Amino acid sequence: MSDIASCPTCGSKSKISEKEGNTIYKAVQDEEAFKKIGQLKKAMQKFKAKAEALEIELEALKIKN
């Protein structure tokens, strides 16, 4: 999932990534798109937490049997 930050040059909301040790800023043009990115990121974090909890429970069940 890409990270969102303010561009140091223009101040716009941007997706950031690193390539060959350099930070690359790509502007998010639409405010609605920015909100959707935030919502998707939160949803993915919740899904990841649930998946990790299920993995722990599965391991406990495997050890128990």
PyMOL Python script that loads the backbone (N, CA, C, O; Angstrom):
from pymol import cmd

cmd.read_pdbstr("""\
ATOM      1  N   MET A   1       0.850  -1.159   0.000  1.00  0.00           N
ATOM      2  CA  MET A   1       0.000   0.000   0.000  1.00  0.00           C
ATOM      3  C   MET A   1       0.896   1.223   0.000  1.00  0.00           C
ATOM      4  O   MET A   1       1.872   1.302   0.746  1.00  0.00           O
ATOM      5  N   SER A   2       0.553   2.152  -0.832  1.00  0.00           N
ATOM      6  CA  SER A   2       1.400   3.342  -0.918  1.00  0.00           C
ATOM      7  C   SER A   2       1.134   4.279   0.250  1.00  0.00           C
ATOM      8  O   SER A   2       0.028   4.333   0.789  1.00  0.00           O
ATOM      9  N   ASP A   3       2.163   5.009   0.626  1.00  0.00           N
ATOM     10  CA  ASP A   3       2.046   5.996   1.692  1.00  0.00           C
ATOM     11  C   ASP A   3       1.675   7.346   1.091  1.00  0.00           C
ATOM     12  O   ASP A   3       2.019   7.650  -0.051  1.00  0.00           O
ATOM     13  N   ILE A   4       0.966   8.150   1.884  1.00  0.00           N
ATOM     14  CA  ILE A   4       0.544   9.471   1.449  1.00  0.00           C
ATOM     15  C   ILE A   4       1.280  10.512   2.288  1.00  0.00           C
ATOM     16  O   ILE A   4       1.377  10.377   3.508  1.00  0.00           O
ATOM     17  N   ALA A   5       1.793  11.538   1.638  1.00  0.00           N
ATOM     18  CA  ALA A   5       2.488  12.626   2.334  1.00  0.00           C
ATOM     19  C   ALA A   5       2.325  13.901   1.513  1.00  0.00           C
ATOM     20  O   ALA A   5       1.887  13.867   0.363  1.00  0.00           O
ATOM     21  N   SER A   6       2.680  15.007   2.118  1.00  0.00           N
ATOM     22  CA  SER A   6       2.668  16.284   1.397  1.00  0.00           C
ATOM     23  C   SER A   6       3.982  16.434   0.642  1.00  0.00           C
ATOM     24  O   SER A   6       5.055  16.170   1.184  1.00  0.00           O
ATOM     25  N   CYS A   7       3.889  16.851  -0.593  1.00  0.00           N
ATOM     26  CA  CYS A   7       5.071  17.075  -1.419  1.00  0.00           C
ATOM     27  C   CYS A   7       5.840  18.275  -0.875  1.00  0.00           C
ATOM     28  O   CYS A   7       5.242  19.326  -0.646  1.00  0.00           O
ATOM     29  N   PRO A   8       7.146  18.146  -0.662  1.00  0.00           N
ATOM     30  CA  PRO A   8       7.916  19.273  -0.129  1.00  0.00           C
ATOM     31  C   PRO A   8       8.060  20.421  -1.137  1.00  0.00           C
ATOM     32  O   PRO A   8       8.326  21.555  -0.740  1.00  0.00           O
ATOM     33  N   THR A   9       7.890  20.145  -2.417  1.00  0.00           N
ATOM     34  CA  THR A   9       8.049  21.174  -3.447  1.00  0.00           C
ATOM     35  C   THR A   9       6.776  22.002  -3.634  1.00  0.00           C
ATOM     36  O   THR A   9       6.813  23.232  -3.594  1.00  0.00           O
ATOM     37  N   CYS A  10       5.634  21.301  -3.841  1.00  0.00           N
ATOM     38  CA  CYS A  10       4.405  22.026  -4.155  1.00  0.00           C
ATOM     39  C   CYS A  10       3.372  21.989  -3.040  1.00  0.00           C
ATOM     40  O   CYS A  10       2.412  22.758  -3.077  1.00  0.00           O
ATOM     41  N   GLY A  11       3.541  21.106  -2.032  1.00  0.00           N
ATOM     42  CA  GLY A  11       2.620  21.038  -0.910  1.00  0.00           C
ATOM     43  C   GLY A  11       1.367  20.220  -1.156  1.00  0.00           C
ATOM     44  O   GLY A  11       0.507  20.136  -0.280  1.00  0.00           O
ATOM     45  N   SER A  12       1.245  19.609  -2.338  1.00  0.00           N
ATOM     46  CA  SER A  12       0.059  18.815  -2.630  1.00  0.00           C
ATOM     47  C   SER A  12       0.150  17.448  -1.960  1.00  0.00           C
ATOM     48  O   SER A  12       1.236  16.985  -1.609  1.00  0.00           O
ATOM     49  N   LYS A  13      -1.000  16.813  -1.790  1.00  0.00           N
ATOM     50  CA  LYS A  13      -1.020  15.449  -1.266  1.00  0.00           C
ATOM     51  C   LYS A  13      -0.451  14.540  -2.343  1.00  0.00           C
ATOM     52  O   LYS A  13      -0.839  14.625  -3.509  1.00  0.00           O
ATOM     53  N   SER A  14       0.476  13.666  -1.944  1.00  0.00           N
ATOM     54  CA  SER A  14       1.163  12.820  -2.921  1.00  0.00           C
ATOM     55  C   SER A  14       1.347  11.418  -2.390  1.00  0.00           C
ATOM     56  O   SER A  14       1.477  11.196  -1.186  1.00  0.00           O
ATOM     57  N   LYS A  15       1.354  10.466  -3.326  1.00  0.00           N
ATOM     58  CA  LYS A  15       1.753   9.105  -2.998  1.00  0.00           C
ATOM     59  C   LYS A  15       3.276   9.082  -3.063  1.00  0.00           C
ATOM     60  O   LYS A  15       3.872   9.615  -3.998  1.00  0.00           O
ATOM     61  N   ILE A  16       3.896   8.466  -2.071  1.00  0.00           N
ATOM     62  CA  ILE A  16       5.355   8.425  -2.084  1.00  0.00           C
ATOM     63  C   ILE A  16       5.836   6.991  -2.242  1.00  0.00           C
ATOM     64  O   ILE A  16       5.207   6.046  -1.766  1.00  0.00           O
ATOM     65  N   SER A  17       6.956   6.859  -2.915  1.00  0.00           N
ATOM     66  CA  SER A  17       7.601   5.559  -3.075  1.00  0.00           C
ATOM     67  C   SER A  17       9.098   5.800  -3.193  1.00  0.00           C
ATOM     68  O   SER A  17       9.551   6.915  -3.451  1.00  0.00           O
ATOM     69  N   GLU A  18       9.844   4.735  -3.000  1.00  0.00           N
ATOM     70  CA  GLU A  18      11.296   4.856  -3.133  1.00  0.00           C
ATOM     71  C   GLU A  18      11.758   4.009  -4.307  1.00  0.00           C
ATOM     72  O   GLU A  18      11.308   2.879  -4.497  1.00  0.00           O
ATOM     73  N   LYS A  19      12.662   4.575  -5.086  1.00  0.00           N
ATOM     74  CA  LYS A  19      13.224   3.877  -6.233  1.00  0.00           C
ATOM     75  C   LYS A  19      14.701   4.214  -6.285  1.00  0.00           C
ATOM     76  O   LYS A  19      15.077   5.380  -6.410  1.00  0.00           O
ATOM     77  N   GLU A  20      15.533   3.197  -6.189  1.00  0.00           N
ATOM     78  CA  GLU A  20      16.988   3.359  -6.228  1.00  0.00           C
ATOM     79  C   GLU A  20      17.476   4.352  -5.167  1.00  0.00           C
ATOM     80  O   GLU A  20      18.392   5.137  -5.412  1.00  0.00           O
ATOM     81  N   GLY A  21      16.851   4.305  -3.987  1.00  0.00           N
ATOM     82  CA  GLY A  21      17.264   5.170  -2.890  1.00  0.00           C
ATOM     83  C   GLY A  21      16.705   6.585  -2.929  1.00  0.00           C
ATOM     84  O   GLY A  21      16.971   7.372  -2.021  1.00  0.00           O
ATOM     85  N   ASN A  22      15.940   6.926  -3.958  1.00  0.00           N
ATOM     86  CA  ASN A  22      15.347   8.263  -4.078  1.00  0.00           C
ATOM     87  C   ASN A  22      13.858   8.193  -3.757  1.00  0.00           C
ATOM     88  O   ASN A  22      13.178   7.246  -4.152  1.00  0.00           O
ATOM     89  N   THR A  23      13.356   9.193  -3.043  1.00  0.00           N
ATOM     90  CA  THR A  23      11.929   9.279  -2.750  1.00  0.00           C
ATOM     91  C   THR A  23      11.235   9.943  -3.925  1.00  0.00           C
ATOM     92  O   THR A  23      11.643  11.010  -4.385  1.00  0.00           O
ATOM     93  N   ILE A  24      10.174   9.293  -4.406  1.00  0.00           N
ATOM     94  CA  ILE A  24       9.431   9.793  -5.558  1.00  0.00           C
ATOM     95  C   ILE A  24       8.042  10.207  -5.086  1.00  0.00           C
ATOM     96  O   ILE A  24       7.356   9.434  -4.417  1.00  0.00           O
ATOM     97  N   TYR A  25       7.626  11.424  -5.432  1.00  0.00           N
ATOM     98  CA  TYR A  25       6.313  11.947  -5.084  1.00  0.00           C
ATOM     99  C   TYR A  25       5.445  11.982  -6.332  1.00  0.00           C
ATOM    100  O   TYR A  25       5.854  12.505  -7.369  1.00  0.00           O
ATOM    101  N   LYS A  26       4.227  11.413  -6.225  1.00  0.00           N
ATOM    102  CA  LYS A  26       3.284  11.450  -7.338  1.00  0.00           C
ATOM    103  C   LYS A  26       1.992  12.067  -6.814  1.00  0.00           C
ATOM    104  O   LYS A  26       1.349  11.502  -5.929  1.00  0.00           O
ATOM    105  N   ALA A  27       1.614  13.205  -7.345  1.00  0.00           N
ATOM    106  CA  ALA A  27       0.481  13.974  -6.834  1.00  0.00           C
ATOM    107  C   ALA A  27      -0.831  13.220  -6.985  1.00  0.00           C
ATOM    108  O   ALA A  27      -1.079  12.571  -8.000  1.00  0.00           O
ATOM    109  N   VAL A  28      -1.667  13.318  -5.954  1.00  0.00           N
ATOM    110  CA  VAL A  28      -3.042  12.813  -6.009  1.00  0.00           C
ATOM    111  C   VAL A  28      -3.896  14.021  -6.383  1.00  0.00           C
ATOM    112  O   VAL A  28      -3.989  14.979  -5.616  1.00  0.00           O
ATOM    113  N   GLN A  29      -4.509  13.978  -7.540  1.00  0.00           N
ATOM    114  CA  GLN A  29      -5.191  15.145  -8.086  1.00  0.00           C
ATOM    115  C   GLN A  29      -6.583  15.364  -7.503  1.00  0.00           C
ATOM    116  O   GLN A  29      -7.019  16.507  -7.363  1.00  0.00           O
ATOM    117  N   ASP A  30      -7.276  14.299  -7.165  1.00  0.00           N
ATOM    118  CA  ASP A  30      -8.674  14.393  -6.787  1.00  0.00           C
ATOM    119  C   ASP A  30      -8.825  14.168  -5.283  1.00  0.00           C
ATOM    120  O   ASP A  30      -8.350  13.157  -4.767  1.00  0.00           O
ATOM    121  N   GLU A  31      -9.465  15.071  -4.584  1.00  0.00           N
ATOM    122  CA  GLU A  31      -9.659  14.950  -3.131  1.00  0.00           C
ATOM    123  C   GLU A  31     -10.465  13.696  -2.795  1.00  0.00           C
ATOM    124  O   GLU A  31     -10.202  13.038  -1.788  1.00  0.00           O
ATOM    125  N   GLU A  32     -11.440  13.366  -3.632  1.00  0.00           N
ATOM    126  CA  GLU A  32     -12.231  12.155  -3.408  1.00  0.00           C
ATOM    127  C   GLU A  32     -11.347  10.917  -3.525  1.00  0.00           C
ATOM    128  O   GLU A  32     -11.503   9.970  -2.754  1.00  0.00           O
ATOM    129  N   ALA A  33     -10.434  10.918  -4.469  1.00  0.00           N
ATOM    130  CA  ALA A  33      -9.509   9.789  -4.626  1.00  0.00           C
ATOM    131  C   ALA A  33      -8.627   9.676  -3.382  1.00  0.00           C
ATOM    132  O   ALA A  33      -8.337   8.568  -2.930  1.00  0.00           O
ATOM    133  N   PHE A  34      -8.202  10.801  -2.832  1.00  0.00           N
ATOM    134  CA  PHE A  34      -7.379  10.796  -1.622  1.00  0.00           C
ATOM    135  C   PHE A  34      -8.148  10.170  -0.459  1.00  0.00           C
ATOM    136  O   PHE A  34      -7.584   9.383   0.301  1.00  0.00           O
ATOM    137  N   LYS A  35      -9.421  10.509  -0.314  1.00  0.00           N
ATOM    138  CA  LYS A  35     -10.250   9.930   0.741  1.00  0.00           C
ATOM    139  C   LYS A  35     -10.405   8.428   0.545  1.00  0.00           C
ATOM    140  O   LYS A  35     -10.339   7.665   1.509  1.00  0.00           O
ATOM    141  N   LYS A  36     -10.610   8.002  -0.696  1.00  0.00           N
ATOM    142  CA  LYS A  36     -10.754   6.574  -0.994  1.00  0.00           C
ATOM    143  C   LYS A  36      -9.473   5.812  -0.671  1.00  0.00           C
ATOM    144  O   LYS A  36      -9.530   4.694  -0.157  1.00  0.00           O
ATOM    145  N   ILE A  37      -8.333   6.398  -0.965  1.00  0.00           N
ATOM    146  CA  ILE A  37      -7.054   5.762  -0.648  1.00  0.00           C
ATOM    147  C   ILE A  37      -6.946   5.550   0.854  1.00  0.00           C
ATOM    148  O   ILE A  37      -6.523   4.483   1.301  1.00  0.00           O
ATOM    149  N   GLY A  38      -7.321   6.544   1.630  1.00  0.00           N
ATOM    150  CA  GLY A  38      -7.293   6.425   3.087  1.00  0.00           C
ATOM    151  C   GLY A  38      -8.232   5.345   3.585  1.00  0.00           C
ATOM    152  O   GLY A  38      -7.874   4.576   4.477  1.00  0.00           O
ATOM    153  N   GLN A  39      -9.438   5.277   3.017  1.00  0.00           N
ATOM    154  CA  GLN A  39     -10.407   4.257   3.417  1.00  0.00           C
ATOM    155  C   GLN A  39      -9.895   2.861   3.085  1.00  0.00           C
ATOM    156  O   GLN A  39     -10.018   1.943   3.896  1.00  0.00           O
ATOM    157  N   LEU A  40      -9.323   2.701   1.898  1.00  0.00           N
ATOM    158  CA  LEU A  40      -8.800   1.401   1.496  1.00  0.00           C
ATOM    159  C   LEU A  40      -7.629   0.971   2.379  1.00  0.00           C
ATOM    160  O   LEU A  40      -7.499  -0.204   2.721  1.00  0.00           O
ATOM    161  N   LYS A  41      -6.789   1.921   2.738  1.00  0.00           N
ATOM    162  CA  LYS A  41      -5.646   1.621   3.597  1.00  0.00           C
ATOM    163  C   LYS A  41      -6.122   1.140   4.965  1.00  0.00           C
ATOM    164  O   LYS A  41      -5.585   0.168   5.497  1.00  0.00           O
ATOM    165  N   LYS A  42      -7.130   1.811   5.543  1.00  0.00           N
ATOM    166  CA  LYS A  42      -7.685   1.391   6.825  1.00  0.00           C
ATOM    167  C   LYS A  42      -8.308   0.000   6.723  1.00  0.00           C
ATOM    168  O   LYS A  42      -8.126  -0.829   7.615  1.00  0.00           O
ATOM    169  N   ALA A  43      -9.041  -0.256   5.641  1.00  0.00           N
ATOM    170  CA  ALA A  43      -9.672  -1.561   5.453  1.00  0.00           C
ATOM    171  C   ALA A  43      -8.620  -2.660   5.335  1.00  0.00           C
ATOM    172  O   ALA A  43      -8.791  -3.744   5.892  1.00  0.00           O
ATOM    173  N   MET A  44      -7.541  -2.389   4.620  1.00  0.00           N
ATOM    174  CA  MET A  44      -6.479  -3.379   4.466  1.00  0.00           C
ATOM    175  C   MET A  44      -5.786  -3.653   5.796  1.00  0.00           C
ATOM    176  O   MET A  44      -5.409  -4.793   6.068  1.00  0.00           O
ATOM    177  N   GLN A  45      -5.613  -2.633   6.623  1.00  0.00           N
ATOM    178  CA  GLN A  45      -4.995  -2.819   7.932  1.00  0.00           C
ATOM    179  C   GLN A  45      -5.874  -3.695   8.817  1.00  0.00           C
ATOM    180  O   GLN A  45      -5.363  -4.557   9.533  1.00  0.00           O
ATOM    181  N   LYS A  46      -7.206  -3.485   8.778  1.00  0.00           N
ATOM    182  CA  LYS A  46      -8.129  -4.315   9.553  1.00  0.00           C
ATOM    183  C   LYS A  46      -8.068  -5.758   9.071  1.00  0.00           C
ATOM    184  O   LYS A  46      -8.030  -6.685   9.880  1.00  0.00           O
ATOM    185  N   PHE A  47      -8.058  -5.951   7.743  1.00  0.00           N
ATOM    186  CA  PHE A  47      -7.996  -7.289   7.168  1.00  0.00           C
ATOM    187  C   PHE A  47      -6.700  -7.991   7.571  1.00  0.00           C
ATOM    188  O   PHE A  47      -6.703  -9.177   7.900  1.00  0.00           O
ATOM    189  N   LYS A  48      -5.605  -7.254   7.543  1.00  0.00           N
ATOM    190  CA  LYS A  48      -4.304  -7.816   7.913  1.00  0.00           C
ATOM    191  C   LYS A  48      -4.310  -8.260   9.370  1.00  0.00           C
ATOM    192  O   LYS A  48      -3.802  -9.334   9.692  1.00  0.00           O
ATOM    193  N   ALA A  49      -4.879  -7.444  10.252  1.00  0.00           N
ATOM    194  CA  ALA A  49      -4.939  -7.791  11.676  1.00  0.00           C
ATOM    195  C   ALA A  49      -5.781  -9.053  11.890  1.00  0.00           C
ATOM    196  O   ALA A  49      -5.409  -9.919  12.682  1.00  0.00           O
ATOM    197  N   LYS A  50      -6.906  -9.157  11.192  1.00  0.00           N
ATOM    198  CA  LYS A  50      -7.763 -10.344  11.313  1.00  0.00           C
ATOM    199  C   LYS A  50      -7.038 -11.581  10.794  1.00  0.00           C
ATOM    200  O   LYS A  50      -7.117 -12.648  11.403  1.00  0.00           O
ATOM    201  N   ALA A  51      -6.335 -11.446   9.678  1.00  0.00           N
ATOM    202  CA  ALA A  51      -5.610 -12.573   9.097  1.00  0.00           C
ATOM    203  C   ALA A  51      -4.507 -13.044  10.037  1.00  0.00           C
ATOM    204  O   ALA A  51      -4.301 -14.247  10.198  1.00  0.00           O
ATOM    205  N   GLU A  52      -3.801 -12.107  10.657  1.00  0.00           N
ATOM    206  CA  GLU A  52      -2.738 -12.476  11.604  1.00  0.00           C
ATOM    207  C   GLU A  52      -3.319 -13.197  12.816  1.00  0.00           C
ATOM    208  O   GLU A  52      -2.738 -14.170  13.296  1.00  0.00           O
ATOM    209  N   ALA A  53      -4.469 -12.724  13.317  1.00  0.00           N
ATOM    210  CA  ALA A  53      -5.114 -13.373  14.456  1.00  0.00           C
ATOM    211  C   ALA A  53      -5.546 -14.795  14.090  1.00  0.00           C
ATOM    212  O   ALA A  53      -5.408 -15.716  14.896  1.00  0.00           O
ATOM    213  N   LEU A  54      -6.064 -14.968  12.883  1.00  0.00           N
ATOM    214  CA  LEU A  54      -6.476 -16.303  12.439  1.00  0.00           C
ATOM    215  C   LEU A  54      -5.276 -17.235  12.275  1.00  0.00           C
ATOM    216  O   LEU A  54      -5.373 -18.428  12.562  1.00  0.00           O
ATOM    217  N   GLU A  55      -4.148 -16.696  11.817  1.00  0.00           N
ATOM    218  CA  GLU A  55      -2.937 -17.511  11.694  1.00  0.00           C
ATOM    219  C   GLU A  55      -2.467 -17.995  13.060  1.00  0.00           C
ATOM    220  O   GLU A  55      -2.061 -19.147  13.208  1.00  0.00           O
ATOM    221  N   ILE A  56      -2.522 -17.119  14.057  1.00  0.00           N
ATOM    222  CA  ILE A  56      -2.124 -17.499  15.417  1.00  0.00           C
ATOM    223  C   ILE A  56      -3.065 -18.573  15.961  1.00  0.00           C
ATOM    224  O   ILE A  56      -2.620 -19.543  16.574  1.00  0.00           O
ATOM    225  N   GLU A  57      -4.358 -18.396  15.734  1.00  0.00           N
ATOM    226  CA  GLU A  57      -5.345 -19.383  16.191  1.00  0.00           C
ATOM    227  C   GLU A  57      -5.130 -20.726  15.498  1.00  0.00           C
ATOM    228  O   GLU A  57      -5.240 -21.773  16.135  1.00  0.00           O
ATOM    229  N   LEU A  58      -4.829 -20.708  14.215  1.00  0.00           N
ATOM    230  CA  LEU A  58      -4.582 -21.934  13.469  1.00  0.00           C
ATOM    231  C   LEU A  58      -3.358 -22.662  14.004  1.00  0.00           C
ATOM    232  O   LEU A  58      -3.377 -23.883  14.160  1.00  0.00           O
ATOM    233  N   GLU A  59      -2.296 -21.916  14.286  1.00  0.00           N
ATOM    234  CA  GLU A  59      -1.088 -22.527  14.849  1.00  0.00           C
ATOM    235  C   GLU A  59      -1.385 -23.158  16.203  1.00  0.00           C
ATOM    236  O   GLU A  59      -0.884 -24.240  16.511  1.00  0.00           O
ATOM    237  N   ALA A  60      -2.199 -22.483  17.012  1.00  0.00           N
ATOM    238  CA  ALA A  60      -2.559 -23.019  18.328  1.00  0.00           C
ATOM    239  C   ALA A  60      -3.347 -24.308  18.171  1.00  0.00           C
ATOM    240  O   ALA A  60      -3.149 -25.251  18.936  1.00  0.00           O
ATOM    241  N   LEU A  61      -4.225 -24.360  17.202  1.00  0.00           N
ATOM    242  CA  LEU A  61      -5.008 -25.570  16.953  1.00  0.00           C
ATOM    243  C   LEU A  61      -4.123 -26.705  16.448  1.00  0.00           C
ATOM    244  O   LEU A  61      -4.328 -27.861  16.819  1.00  0.00           O
ATOM    245  N   LYS A  62      -3.151 -26.389  15.614  1.00  0.00           N
ATOM    246  CA  LYS A  62      -2.233 -27.403  15.102  1.00  0.00           C
ATOM    247  C   LYS A  62      -1.405 -27.987  16.242  1.00  0.00           C
ATOM    248  O   LYS A  62      -1.187 -29.197  16.295  1.00  0.00           O
ATOM    249  N   ILE A  63      -0.946 -27.137  17.149  1.00  0.00           N
ATOM    250  CA  ILE A  63      -0.135 -27.600  18.286  1.00  0.00           C
ATOM    251  C   ILE A  63      -0.983 -28.452  19.215  1.00  0.00           C
ATOM    252  O   ILE A  63      -0.509 -29.455  19.747  1.00  0.00           O
ATOM    253  N   LYS A  64      -2.226 -28.060  19.411  1.00  0.00           N
ATOM    254  CA  LYS A  64      -3.134 -28.763  20.306  1.00  0.00           C
ATOM    255  C   LYS A  64      -3.415 -30.191  19.814  1.00  0.00           C
ATOM    256  O   LYS A  64      -3.528 -31.114  20.620  1.00  0.00           O
ATOM    257  N   ASN A  65      -3.524 -30.365  18.518  1.00  0.00           N
ATOM    258  CA  ASN A  65      -3.838 -31.690  17.941  1.00  0.00           C
ATOM    259  C   ASN A  65      -2.553 -32.409  17.785  1.00  0.00           C
ATOM    260  O   ASN A  65      -2.535 -33.549  17.320  1.00  0.00           O
TER     261      ASN A  65
END
""", "prot")
cmd.dss("prot")
cmd.show_as("cartoon", "prot")
cmd.util.cbc("prot")
cmd.orient("prot")
